Amino acid sequence: MTDFNVHVPKDAGMDANESGRPVRTLRHEGRLLPNVSLDPRGPYGAACRARFDGRTLREAAEYVCECDTGPGRTPDDLHALLTGHTGTIGAKQALLAALAKEAGRDDVELVVACCEMQLPETGPLRSESIPRTLPLAVCWLRHRGRRLQIVEPRHASLHTGNLITEVPVPAEHLALERVRLYKTFAEDWCRALEIHASEFARLRAWQLGSSAGTSLFEDLMGYGLPASYLPVL
């Protein structure tokens, strides 16, 4: 993945690629979740028991790490993640938040955050006066004040130092809230920086093309917004 000025949390590990340059990766963080038993009478707890004999929240975290990352027919469909072994990064976090809630643990929150992402120096900027940032939507869990992202290391969603806002959301409202927050942030971003909507769309389309196959692509899609999306100004 291209280096997008990513903030690496204290729990992140450091590997090296073939060139010897350090590659920043997120270490598996399921161990930081409470080791609580799932509720076998809850719809998601029962589904975990039936699908992979999952009995604890940490076992469920292991399962979602092994699931493929990608959008299904319905954005953030939690049951599809279990049955199809594929889901968005957001769906993975939302499933764990829903399981924690079923188990009576309100201290595990699902968070949607809006951030500014630093664009690479090679970005197609027409004017040096335009800030080299782009709105980004990110999803994670919060437990005891820590941000956790339970995904495959190669698809780890981004922790960023340019956090603008973060909002706890119910797992069942994730898809709607992600789209709403992304739209609002994109519109405010364009107004504040006096950037026309068409310039935003051009930058976003370029970044989507550069990020295909990475978790950044999912974040930039606004979780369901088409590539042709234009902010309303």
Secondary structure, 3 states (H helix, E strand, C coil): CCCCCCCCCCCCEEEECCCCCEEEECCCCHHHCCCCECCCCCHHHHHHHHHHCCCEHHHHHHHHHHCEECCCCCCCCHHHHHHHCEECHHHHHHHHHHHHHHCCCCCEEEEEEEEEEECCCCCCCCCCCCCCEEEEEEEEEEECCEEECCCCHHHCCCCCCCEEEEEECCHHHHHHHHHHHHHHHHHHHHHHHCCCHHHHHHHHHHHHHHCCCCHHHHHHCCCCCCCCCCCCC
